[in-house]
Amino acid sequence: MPPFDPRQVVFEPSVASYFATLGCSILLLLLARFIKRGRVLLLCWAVCIALTTPLLFNIDTAVWGAYPTIDKEGSLLFYQDGVHLRIFQPQSFSDPAHRLIGFHMGHLWLSQLFDLFVQPFGAFNLQALFNIAMSWYCTYLLLVTLKAQKAYAWLLASMFALHAHVFRDIQFYTIEKSALYGLPLFWWALHRCKEGDKRMIVLLPLIFTVVSWINLYWGILCSLLCAVLLPVYWYRRKENRRILLKAISLCIGCGLGIGFYQWLLMSNGPSFGSAELFLERAALDHLSLWPFSWNRLSWHASFPPILMLLLGWSV
């Protein structure tokens, strides 16, 4: 865990903000009782708002989590510097800020969208809440598609979306690391391809590109997931092989384009550090098989992703 920063301010929210946040959550729960389309999404938002009380009514008041750390403060400073707005300029590929962040600037553009309604740091707070709620909903969507009962799917999805890893990233790290919703969303689209949904021919590569744009590491994990599941899907759904082939071919094309973009960034200036320094930094976010740990979390904190893996293997 990063050490306490002396610049960090302990914020004491008002009692009124607690009641207002819980009131908003209850209002969404009541609204979910009277609609059919989007009911589960509203439920996810309502519970996430309640669990993070009183964040919603302090979005523009204080930064959520331990602030500032190098990663979290740096992400906000990059946004305020406008690096995501400069990518359309001819010299963008030699821009040090652009080269350091890389291809995945989608989270900065999401902040730009939320910034229309709140302050810049409030946009990061709102995006953190968005990431949790969407991770819950997208995982539910995947599990229901895999034929899980809706009630159980909702509960299991909560274990993935509300995992300690997510709240840890919101506390200390850059916001895109908590955007886990891209992983179950890509799996959902891949499974729909296997089932013969022709819309996924376009939607699967689009999801892959957006997921990579928000966090390039999630795009790499989507590629690994595809490499594991595609042989199984290819064997079990022979009648839908053409749909799978078209969708995956477009994904490969998008991946090559992303790789070329990243290569241009890496080749338009000096390296930011040696291989030894990168390894030293990467050692902070690791997977250890013995003793079993993930991202510096203890072994028992890794149950939700293991459960997801076993559930995927069983279908």
C-alpha positions as CSV (number, residue, x, y, z in Angstrom):
1,M,0.0,0.0,0.0
2,P,1.4,3.4,-0.9
3,P,2.5,5.5,2.2
4,F,0.3,8.3,3.5
5,D,1.0,11.5,1.6
6,P,1.4,14.6,3.9
7,R,-0.6,16.7,1.4
8,Q,-3.6,14.4,1.8
9,V,-6.6,16.0,3.4
10,V,-9.1,14.0,5.5
11,F,-12.5,15.0,4.4
12,E,-15.5,14.9,6.7
13,P,-18.8,14.9,4.7
14,S,-22.0,16.3,6.1
15,V,-24.8,14.3,7.5
16,A,-27.1,15.7,4.8
17,S,-24.9,14.3,2.1
18,Y,-25.4,10.8,3.6
19,F,-29.2,11.1,3.6
20,A,-29.2,12.7,0.1
21,T,-27.1,9.9,-1.4
22,L,-29.2,7.1,0.2
23,G,-32.3,8.9,-0.9
24,C,-31.1,8.9,-4.5
25,S,-30.3,5.2,-4.2
26,I,-33.7,4.4,-2.9
27,L,-35.3,6.5,-5.7
28,L,-33.4,4.4,-8.3
29,L,-34.5,1.2,-6.6
30,L,-38.2,2.3,-6.8
31,L,-37.8,3.3,-10.4
32,A,-36.4,-0.1,-11.2
33,R,-39.6,-1.7,-9.9
34,F,-41.7,0.0,-12.6
35,I,-39.6,-0.6,-15.7
36,K,-38.4,-3.7,-17.6
37,R,-35.7,-2.5,-19.9
38,G,-32.6,-1.4,-18.0
39,R,-34.0,-2.6,-14.6
40,V,-30.8,-4.5,-13.7
41,L,-28.6,-1.6,-14.8
42,L,-30.6,0.7,-12.4
43,L,-30.2,-1.9,-9.6
44,C,-26.5,-2.0,-10.1
45,W,-26.3,1.8,-10.0
46,A,-28.6,2.1,-7.0
47,V,-26.5,-0.4,-4.9
48,C,-23.2,1.0,-6.0
49,I,-24.4,4.5,-5.0
50,A,-25.5,3.2,-1.6
51,L,-22.2,1.3,-1.0
52,T,-20.1,4.4,-1.8
53,T,-22.2,6.7,0.3
54,P,-21.8,9.7,0.4
55,L,-19.7,9.9,-2.7
56,L,-22.4,11.0,-5.1
57,F,-23.3,14.2,-3.3
58,N,-19.6,15.0,-2.8
59,I,-18.4,14.4,-6.4
60,D,-17.3,18.0,-6.7
61,T,-16.1,18.4,-3.1
62,A,-13.2,16.1,-2.6
63,V,-11.1,13.5,-4.4
64,W,-12.3,9.9,-3.7
65,G,-9.5,7.8,-2.2
66,A,-6.0,8.3,-1.0
67,Y,-4.8,11.4,-2.9
68,P,-2.3,12.3,-4.1
69,T,-0.3,9.3,-5.1
70,I,2.1,9.4,-8.1
71,D,-0.3,7.5,-10.4
72,K,-3.5,9.2,-9.3
73,E,-2.1,12.7,-9.2
74,G,-0.3,12.1,-12.5
75,S,-3.4,10.9,-14.3
76,L,-5.3,14.1,-13.2
77,L,-2.4,16.3,-14.2
78,F,-2.2,14.7,-17.6
79,Y,-5.9,15.3,-18.1
80,Q,-5.6,18.9,-17.1
81,D,-2.6,19.3,-19.4
82,G,-4.9,18.3,-22.3
83,V,-2.7,15.5,-23.7
84,H,-5.8,13.8,-25.0
85,L,-6.8,16.9,-26.9
86,R,-3.4,17.2,-28.6
87,I,-3.4,13.8,-30.2
88,F,-4.9,15.3,-33.4
89,Q,-1.8,17.5,-33.9
90,P,0.9,16.5,-36.3
91,Q,3.6,16.4,-33.6
92,S,1.5,14.3,-31.3
93,F,3.6,11.1,-31.7
94,S,6.6,12.9,-30.3
95,D,4.7,14.5,-27.4
96,P,6.3,13.0,-24.2
97,A,3.0,12.9,-22.4
98,H,1.3,11.0,-25.3
99,R,4.2,8.6,-25.6
100,L,4.2,7.9,-21.8
101,I,0.5,7.2,-21.7
102,G,0.4,5.3,-25.0
103,F,-2.7,4.4,-27.1
104,H,-5.1,4.0,-24.2
105,M,-6.5,7.5,-23.7
106,G,-10.1,6.5,-23.6
107,H,-10.4,7.1,-19.8
108,L,-9.3,10.7,-20.4
109,W,-12.0,11.2,-22.9
110,L,-14.5,9.7,-20.5
111,S,-13.3,12.3,-18.0
112,Q,-13.8,14.9,-20.6
113,L,-17.4,13.8,-21.0
114,F,-18.1,13.9,-17.2
115,D,-16.2,17.2,-17.0
116,L,-19.2,18.8,-18.8
117,F,-21.2,18.4,-15.6
118,V,-18.6,18.5,-12.7
119,Q,-15.1,19.7,-12.0
120,P,-12.1,17.8,-13.4
121,F,-11.4,15.9,-10.2
122,G,-15.1,15.3,-9.9
123,A,-15.0,13.7,-13.3
124,F,-12.5,11.2,-12.1
125,N,-14.8,10.5,-9.0
126,L,-17.8,10.0,-11.3
127,Q,-15.8,7.7,-13.6
128,A,-14.8,5.6,-10.7
129,L,-18.4,5.1,-9.8
130,F,-19.3,4.4,-13.4
131,N,-16.6,1.7,-13.6
132,I,-17.9,-0.2,-10.6
133,A,-21.6,-0.1,-11.8
134,M,-20.7,-1.0,-15.3
135,S,-18.5,-3.9,-14.2
136,W,-21.3,-5.3,-12.2
137,Y,-23.8,-5.0,-15.0
138,C,-21.6,-6.3,-17.8
139,T,-20.6,-9.3,-15.7
140,Y,-24.3,-10.0,-15.1
141,L,-25.0,-9.7,-18.8
142,L,-22.3,-12.3,-19.5
143,L,-23.5,-14.7,-16.9
144,V,-27.1,-14.6,-18.0
145,T,-25.8,-15.2,-21.6
146,L,-24.0,-18.2,-20.2
147,K,-27.4,-19.5,-19.0
148,A,-27.0,-18.7,-15.3
149,Q,-30.2,-17.9,-13.4
150,K,-30.7,-14.2,-13.1
151,A,-30.6,-13.9,-9.3
152,Y,-27.5,-16.0,-9.0
153,A,-25.9,-14.1,-11.9
154,W,-26.5,-10.8,-10.2
155,L,-24.9,-12.0,-7.0
156,L,-21.9,-13.5,-8.7
157,A,-21.4,-10.4,-10.8
158,S,-21.3,-8.4,-7.6
159,M,-18.4,-10.5,-6.4
160,F,-16.4,-9.6,-9.5
161,A,-17.4,-5.9,-9.8
162,L,-17.0,-5.1,-6.1
163,H,-13.8,-7.0,-5.7
164,A,-11.2,-5.4,-3.4
165,H,-8.9,-5.0,-6.4
166,V,-11.3,-2.5,-7.9
167,F,-11.6,-0.3,-4.8
168,R,-7.8,-0.6,-4.3
169,D,-7.3,0.9,-7.8
170,I,-9.7,3.7,-7.2
171,Q,-7.9,4.5,-4.0
172,F,-4.4,4.6,-5.3
173,Y,-4.0,4.1,-9.0
174,T,-5.0,5.5,-12.4
175,I,-8.7,5.3,-13.1
176,E,-8.5,3.0,-16.1
177,K,-7.3,0.1,-14.0
178,S,-10.8,-0.2,-12.4
179,A,-12.6,-0.3,-15.7
180,L,-13.0,-4.0,-15.6
181,Y,-16.3,-4.0,-17.4
182,G,-14.5,-4.3,-20.8
183,L,-13.4,-7.9,-20.0
184,P,-16.9,-9.5,-19.4
185,L,-18.3,-7.3,-22.2
186,F,-15.8,-8.7,-24.7
187,W,-16.5,-12.3,-23.5
188,W,-20.2,-11.7,-23.9
189,A,-19.8,-10.5,-27.5
190,L,-17.5,-13.5,-28.3
191,H,-20.1,-15.9,-26.9
192,R,-22.8,-14.2,-28.9
193,C,-20.6,-14.8,-32.0
194,K,-20.4,-18.5,-31.1
195,E,-24.2,-18.5,-30.9
196,G,-24.5,-17.1,-34.4
197,D,-25.4,-13.5,-33.7
198,K,-24.3,-11.7,-36.9
199,R,-24.4,-8.3,-35.2
200,M,-21.3,-9.3,-33.3
201,I,-19.2,-9.4,-36.5
202,V,-19.0,-5.6,-36.2
203,L,-19.7,-5.3,-32.5
204,L,-16.9,-7.6,-31.3
205,P,-14.0,-5.7,-32.9
206,L,-15.6,-2.5,-31.9
207,I,-15.7,-3.6,-28.2
208,F,-12.2,-4.9,-28.5
209,T,-11.0,-1.5,-29.8
210,V,-12.8,0.5,-27.2
211,V,-11.6,-1.8,-24.4
212,S,-8.0,-1.4,-25.6
213,W,-8.5,2.4,-26.0
214,I,-9.6,2.6,-22.3
215,N,-6.9,0.3,-21.1
216,L,-4.5,-1.4,-23.5
217,Y,-3.8,-4.2,-20.9
218,W,-7.4,-5.2,-20.9
219,G,-7.2,-5.4,-24.7
220,I,-4.2,-7.9,-24.3
221,L,-6.3,-9.9,-21.8
222,C,-9.2,-10.0,-24.3
223,S,-6.8,-11.4,-26.9
224,L,-5.6,-14.1,-24.5
225,L,-9.2,-14.9,-23.7
226,C,-10.0,-15.2,-27.4
227,A,-7.0,-17.5,-27.9
228,V,-8.2,-19.8,-25.2
229,L,-11.9,-19.9,-26.0
230,L,-11.8,-19.7,-29.8
231,P,-10.7,-23.3,-30.4
232,V,-13.5,-24.5,-28.1
233,Y,-16.1,-22.4,-29.8
234,W,-14.8,-23.4,-33.2
235,Y,-15.2,-27.1,-32.3
236,R,-18.6,-26.8,-30.6
237,R,-20.4,-24.5,-33.1
238,K,-19.4,-25.6,-36.6
239,E,-22.4,-24.0,-38.2
240,N,-21.3,-20.5,-36.9
241,R,-17.6,-20.7,-37.9
242,R,-18.0,-18.1,-40.7
243,I,-19.4,-15.5,-38.2
244,L,-16.5,-16.3,-35.8
245,L,-13.9,-16.0,-38.5
246,K,-15.2,-12.7,-39.8
247,A,-15.4,-11.2,-36.3
248,I,-12.0,-12.4,-35.2
249,S,-10.4,-11.3,-38.5
250,L,-11.7,-7.8,-37.9
251,C,-10.4,-8.0,-34.3
252,I,-6.9,-9.0,-35.6
253,G,-7.0,-6.0,-38.1
254,C,-7.9,-3.6,-35.2
255,G,-5.2,-5.2,-33.1
256,L,-2.6,-4.6,-35.8
257,G,-3.7,-1.0,-36.2
258,I,-3.4,-0.5,-32.4
259,G,0.0,-2.2,-32.4
260,F,1.2,0.1,-35.2
261,Y,0.0,3.2,-33.4
262,Q,1.8,2.1,-30.2
263,W,5.0,1.4,-32.2
264,L,4.9,4.9,-33.7
265,L,4.7,6.3,-30.2
266,M,7.6,4.2,-29.0
267,S,9.8,5.0,-31.9
268,N,9.4,8.8,-31.9
269,G,11.6,9.6,-29.0
270,P,14.0,8.3,-26.4
271,S,13.1,5.6,-23.9
272,F,11.7,6.7,-20.6
273,G,13.8,4.2,-18.6
274,S,15.8,1.1,-18.7
275,A,14.5,-2.4,-18.7
276,E,15.6,-2.8,-15.1
277,L,13.5,0.2,-14.0
278,F,10.4,-1.0,-15.8
279,L,10.8,-4.4,-14.2
280,E,11.2,-2.8,-10.8
281,R,7.9,-0.8,-11.4
282,A,6.1,-3.9,-12.8
283,A,7.0,-5.9,-9.7
284,L,4.5,-3.8,-7.7
285,D,1.6,-5.3,-9.8
286,H,2.2,-9.0,-10.2
287,L,0.7,-12.5,-10.0
288,S,2.5,-14.9,-7.7
289,L,1.7,-18.6,-7.7
290,W,3.6,-19.3,-4.5
291,P,2.8,-17.7,-2.2
292,F,-0.4,-17.1,-4.1
293,S,-1.1,-13.4,-4.4
294,W,-2.4,-11.0,-7.0
295,N,-1.5,-7.3,-7.2
296,R,-0.1,-7.4,-3.7
297,L,-3.4,-8.8,-2.4
298,S,-3.5,-11.9,-0.2
299,W,-4.5,-15.3,-1.7
300,H,-8.1,-15.2,-0.3
301,A,-8.7,-11.9,-2.2
302,S,-8.3,-13.7,-5.5
303,F,-11.4,-15.9,-5.1
304,P,-13.7,-13.8,-7.4
305,P,-11.5,-14.1,-10.5
306,I,-10.9,-17.8,-9.8
307,L,-14.6,-18.3,-9.4
308,M,-15.2,-16.5,-12.8
309,L,-12.6,-18.8,-14.4
310,L,-14.2,-21.9,-13.1
311,L,-17.6,-20.7,-14.1
312,G,-16.4,-20.0,-17.6
313,W,-14.8,-23.5,-17.8
314,S,-18.0,-25.2,-16.8
315,V,-20.2,-23.9,-19.6
